[in-house]
Amino acid sequence: MATGGKKSARWDAGGVWRLRKHLGMTQQELAGELGARQQTVSEWETGMYSPRGTSARLLSLIAERAGFVYEASEAENPKNQAPNPKH
């Protein structure tokens, strides 16, 4: 992940959702950890926006500390997308 000069992973909707579920957190709780709004986490999980900059680095650090393995290449695999909560 993004430590020691390594490049940050590209976080896609499915990756953010899977990390949050791995942590056992609500969107509100994850948002609080990141200093973001719940709506922002929701927008990441639906693919409206992607985390970037500091948010992406923080997600990578949280993932690393939680033992969550996330590879940037997952972002290119559509089968790894988060389930559509409207279904």
Biotite code that builds the C-alpha atoms (Angstrom):
import biotite.structure as struc

atoms = struc.array([
    struc.Atom([0.000, 0.000, 0.000], chain_id="A", res_id=1, res_name="MET", atom_name="CA", element="C"),
    struc.Atom([0.988, 3.648, 0.218], chain_id="A", res_id=2, res_name="ALA", atom_name="CA", element="C"),
    struc.Atom([3.875, 3.590, 2.660], chain_id="A", res_id=3, res_name="THR", atom_name="CA", element="C"),
    struc.Atom([7.589, 4.105, 2.342], chain_id="A", res_id=4, res_name="GLY", atom_name="CA", element="C"),
    struc.Atom([7.331, 5.844, -1.019], chain_id="A", res_id=5, res_name="GLY", atom_name="CA", element="C"),
    struc.Atom([5.130, 3.204, -2.625], chain_id="A", res_id=6, res_name="LYS", atom_name="CA", element="C"),
    struc.Atom([2.464, 4.369, -5.015], chain_id="A", res_id=7, res_name="LYS", atom_name="CA", element="C"),
    struc.Atom([-1.134, 4.427, -3.728], chain_id="A", res_id=8, res_name="SER", atom_name="CA", element="C"),
    struc.Atom([-3.583, 1.850, -4.969], chain_id="A", res_id=9, res_name="ALA", atom_name="CA", element="C"),
    struc.Atom([-6.362, 3.079, -7.189], chain_id="A", res_id=10, res_name="ARG", atom_name="CA", element="C"),
    struc.Atom([-9.506, 2.683, -5.142], chain_id="A", res_id=11, res_name="TRP", atom_name="CA", element="C"),
    struc.Atom([-12.621, 1.761, -7.089], chain_id="A", res_id=12, res_name="ASP", atom_name="CA", element="C"),
    struc.Atom([-16.206, 1.389, -5.837], chain_id="A", res_id=13, res_name="ALA", atom_name="CA", element="C"),
    struc.Atom([-15.840, -2.305, -5.081], chain_id="A", res_id=14, res_name="GLY", atom_name="CA", element="C"),
    struc.Atom([-12.553, -1.842, -3.248], chain_id="A", res_id=15, res_name="GLY", atom_name="CA", element="C"),
    struc.Atom([-13.945, 0.849, -0.949], chain_id="A", res_id=16, res_name="VAL", atom_name="CA", element="C"),
    struc.Atom([-17.049, -1.237, -0.246], chain_id="A", res_id=17, res_name="TRP", atom_name="CA", element="C"),
    struc.Atom([-15.029, -4.395, 0.464], chain_id="A", res_id=18, res_name="ARG", atom_name="CA", element="C"),
    struc.Atom([-12.642, -2.514, 2.773], chain_id="A", res_id=19, res_name="LEU", atom_name="CA", element="C"),
    struc.Atom([-15.551, -1.015, 4.715], chain_id="A", res_id=20, res_name="ARG", atom_name="CA", element="C"),
    struc.Atom([-17.192, -4.437, 5.081], chain_id="A", res_id=21, res_name="LYS", atom_name="CA", element="C"),
    struc.Atom([-13.849, -5.981, 6.112], chain_id="A", res_id=22, res_name="HIS", atom_name="CA", element="C"),
    struc.Atom([-13.602, -3.344, 8.840], chain_id="A", res_id=23, res_name="LEU", atom_name="CA", element="C"),
    struc.Atom([-17.208, -3.947, 9.926], chain_id="A", res_id=24, res_name="GLY", atom_name="CA", element="C"),
    struc.Atom([-17.972, -0.236, 9.621], chain_id="A", res_id=25, res_name="MET", atom_name="CA", element="C"),
    struc.Atom([-20.893, 1.808, 8.422], chain_id="A", res_id=26, res_name="THR", atom_name="CA", element="C"),
    struc.Atom([-20.343, 4.487, 5.802], chain_id="A", res_id=27, res_name="GLN", atom_name="CA", element="C"),
    struc.Atom([-20.643, 7.067, 8.586], chain_id="A", res_id=28, res_name="GLN", atom_name="CA", element="C"),
    struc.Atom([-17.972, 5.341, 10.680], chain_id="A", res_id=29, res_name="GLU", atom_name="CA", element="C"),
    struc.Atom([-15.535, 5.056, 7.782], chain_id="A", res_id=30, res_name="LEU", atom_name="CA", element="C"),
    struc.Atom([-16.188, 8.666, 6.861], chain_id="A", res_id=31, res_name="ALA", atom_name="CA", element="C"),
    struc.Atom([-15.348, 9.675, 10.435], chain_id="A", res_id=32, res_name="GLY", atom_name="CA", element="C"),
    struc.Atom([-12.043, 7.779, 10.268], chain_id="A", res_id=33, res_name="GLU", atom_name="CA", element="C"),
    struc.Atom([-11.179, 9.599, 7.032], chain_id="A", res_id=34, res_name="LEU", atom_name="CA", element="C"),
    struc.Atom([-12.414, 13.038, 8.050], chain_id="A", res_id=35, res_name="GLY", atom_name="CA", element="C"),
    struc.Atom([-14.923, 12.892, 5.194], chain_id="A", res_id=36, res_name="ALA", atom_name="CA", element="C"),
    struc.Atom([-18.696, 13.014, 4.869], chain_id="A", res_id=37, res_name="ARG", atom_name="CA", element="C"),
    struc.Atom([-20.863, 9.881, 4.765], chain_id="A", res_id=38, res_name="GLN", atom_name="CA", element="C"),
    struc.Atom([-22.148, 11.090, 1.396], chain_id="A", res_id=39, res_name="GLN", atom_name="CA", element="C"),
    struc.Atom([-18.576, 11.070, 0.060], chain_id="A", res_id=40, res_name="THR", atom_name="CA", element="C"),
    struc.Atom([-18.094, 7.415, 1.055], chain_id="A", res_id=41, res_name="VAL", atom_name="CA", element="C"),
    struc.Atom([-21.457, 6.615, -0.548], chain_id="A", res_id=42, res_name="SER", atom_name="CA", element="C"),
    struc.Atom([-20.394, 8.340, -3.771], chain_id="A", res_id=43, res_name="GLU", atom_name="CA", element="C"),
    struc.Atom([-17.165, 6.329, -3.825], chain_id="A", res_id=44, res_name="TRP", atom_name="CA", element="C"),
    struc.Atom([-19.060, 3.077, -3.314], chain_id="A", res_id=45, res_name="GLU", atom_name="CA", element="C"),
    struc.Atom([-21.521, 3.801, -6.101], chain_id="A", res_id=46, res_name="THR", atom_name="CA", element="C"),
    struc.Atom([-18.730, 4.810, -8.474], chain_id="A", res_id=47, res_name="GLY", atom_name="CA", element="C"),
    struc.Atom([-19.883, 8.402, -8.801], chain_id="A", res_id=48, res_name="MET", atom_name="CA", element="C"),
    struc.Atom([-16.410, 9.519, -7.700], chain_id="A", res_id=49, res_name="TYR", atom_name="CA", element="C"),
    struc.Atom([-13.174, 7.784, -6.772], chain_id="A", res_id=50, res_name="SER", atom_name="CA", element="C"),
    struc.Atom([-11.005, 8.538, -3.765], chain_id="A", res_id=51, res_name="PRO", atom_name="CA", element="C"),
    struc.Atom([-7.888, 10.467, -4.684], chain_id="A", res_id=52, res_name="ARG", atom_name="CA", element="C"),
    struc.Atom([-5.008, 12.236, -3.031], chain_id="A", res_id=53, res_name="GLY", atom_name="CA", element="C"),
    struc.Atom([-5.033, 12.138, 0.754], chain_id="A", res_id=54, res_name="THR", atom_name="CA", element="C"),
    struc.Atom([-8.236, 10.077, 0.889], chain_id="A", res_id=55, res_name="SER", atom_name="CA", element="C"),
    struc.Atom([-6.741, 7.341, -1.286], chain_id="A", res_id=56, res_name="ALA", atom_name="CA", element="C"),
    struc.Atom([-3.564, 7.304, 0.806], chain_id="A", res_id=57, res_name="ARG", atom_name="CA", element="C"),
    struc.Atom([-5.580, 7.096, 4.035], chain_id="A", res_id=58, res_name="LEU", atom_name="CA", element="C"),
    struc.Atom([-7.648, 4.215, 2.645], chain_id="A", res_id=59, res_name="LEU", atom_name="CA", element="C"),
    struc.Atom([-4.429, 2.417, 1.755], chain_id="A", res_id=60, res_name="SER", atom_name="CA", element="C"),
    struc.Atom([-3.006, 2.943, 5.243], chain_id="A", res_id=61, res_name="LEU", atom_name="CA", element="C"),
    struc.Atom([-6.218, 1.770, 6.899], chain_id="A", res_id=62, res_name="ILE", atom_name="CA", element="C"),
    struc.Atom([-6.313, -1.273, 4.622], chain_id="A", res_id=63, res_name="ALA", atom_name="CA", element="C"),
    struc.Atom([-2.689, -2.131, 5.380], chain_id="A", res_id=64, res_name="GLU", atom_name="CA", element="C"),
    struc.Atom([-3.184, -1.883, 9.136], chain_id="A", res_id=65, res_name="ARG", atom_name="CA", element="C"),
    struc.Atom([-6.361, -3.979, 8.938], chain_id="A", res_id=66, res_name="ALA", atom_name="CA", element="C"),
    struc.Atom([-4.654, -6.715, 6.918], chain_id="A", res_id=67, res_name="GLY", atom_name="CA", element="C"),
    struc.Atom([-6.921, -6.034, 3.934], chain_id="A", res_id=68, res_name="PHE", atom_name="CA", element="C"),
    struc.Atom([-5.263, -6.996, 0.655], chain_id="A", res_id=69, res_name="VAL", atom_name="CA", element="C"),
    struc.Atom([-6.238, -4.736, -2.207], chain_id="A", res_id=70, res_name="TYR", atom_name="CA", element="C"),
    struc.Atom([-4.453, -4.646, -5.529], chain_id="A", res_id=71, res_name="GLU", atom_name="CA", element="C"),
    struc.Atom([-4.781, -1.738, -7.926], chain_id="A", res_id=72, res_name="ALA", atom_name="CA", element="C"),
    struc.Atom([-5.443, -4.206, -10.735], chain_id="A", res_id=73, res_name="SER", atom_name="CA", element="C"),
    struc.Atom([-8.774, -5.100, -9.075], chain_id="A", res_id=74, res_name="GLU", atom_name="CA", element="C"),
    struc.Atom([-10.058, -1.738, -10.268], chain_id="A", res_id=75, res_name="ALA", atom_name="CA", element="C"),
    struc.Atom([-9.946, -3.061, -13.823], chain_id="A", res_id=76, res_name="GLU", atom_name="CA", element="C"),
    struc.Atom([-11.971, -6.198, -13.064], chain_id="A", res_id=77, res_name="ASN", atom_name="CA", element="C"),
    struc.Atom([-15.727, -5.475, -13.285], chain_id="A", res_id=78, res_name="PRO", atom_name="CA", element="C"),
    struc.Atom([-16.678, -8.662, -11.419], chain_id="A", res_id=79, res_name="LYS", atom_name="CA", element="C"),
    struc.Atom([-15.074, -7.138, -8.309], chain_id="A", res_id=80, res_name="ASN", atom_name="CA", element="C"),
    struc.Atom([-17.511, -4.237, -8.186], chain_id="A", res_id=81, res_name="GLN", atom_name="CA", element="C"),
    struc.Atom([-19.648, -3.683, -5.104], chain_id="A", res_id=82, res_name="ALA", atom_name="CA", element="C"),
    struc.Atom([-23.141, -5.127, -5.244], chain_id="A", res_id=83, res_name="PRO", atom_name="CA", element="C"),
    struc.Atom([-25.781, -2.662, -6.341], chain_id="A", res_id=84, res_name="ASN", atom_name="CA", element="C"),
    struc.Atom([-27.608, -1.741, -3.112], chain_id="A", res_id=85, res_name="PRO", atom_name="CA", element="C"),
    struc.Atom([-30.762, -0.941, -5.091], chain_id="A", res_id=86, res_name="LYS", atom_name="CA", element="C"),
    struc.Atom([-31.273, -4.596, -6.092], chain_id="A", res_id=87, res_name="HIS", atom_name="CA", element="C"),
])
